[in-house]
């Protein structure tokens, strides 16, 4: 297993992370590792933009404003 060191963590952030870890009954390292893993489950902004760029454009009958009105339903 590898080790990761994070430098220049300000006191306020460090304190908040330690408090959150303690509240969850975990160590600071366990909390940080779980947050890093969770962040990897979400696509990056670049990945999202690449996916969108690869999609075929489509027309909405009546325009996008009409589609939003229909989705919202009667007021």
N, C-alpha and C positions, 0 to 999 in steps of 0.2 A: 504494500500500500504506500501511496505517496503522501507527503505532507504539504499543506498549503499554508503560507503565512500571509496575513493581511496587515500591512503597515499603515500608519497614519490614521487610525480610527480615532475620531474625536471622543472625548470623555462622555458626552451626552449619548452618543450612539452606542458606545460600549456598555454604558450603564443600562440603557433601555434593552439591549440584547440580553444582558445577563439577567435582568428582571424577567423578561419573557421566558427565557430558558428555565429559570427557577420555577416560574408559575406553571410550566408544562412538565416539571419534574425531569428535565433533561439538562445535560451540560451545555455550555456555550458552544463547544465543538459540534455536538450532536445537532443543535439547533441550526448552526451555520451550514452544516453539511446537508441537512434536509431542505433548507431554503435554496441552496445552490442546485440540488437535484430538481426541486420543484421548478426553478427558473428554466431548466433545460427542457422541461415538458412543454413549455409554451413556445410557439414560434417567435422568431425575432421579427422586428419590423421589416427588415429586408426580405425575409422569407414570405411574409404576408403580401408585400408589394409584388414580389415575383409571381406568387400564385395568382394575384389579381390581374397582373399583366398578361398571364397566359390564358385567361378566360376569354371566351367569345362575347362580344358586346351583344346586347339584346335591347329591343324596343319595348317600352311599356305603353300599351294602348291608353291614350288620353294624357300621357306624360307622367313623370314621377310624382308630381304633386297630387294628381288624381289617385295614383296607387297608394299614397300615404293616407289620403282621405278615406279610401275604401278599407284600408287595413285598420284604421282607427274606429271605424263604424260610426253609427249615428251619435250625435252629440246630445 
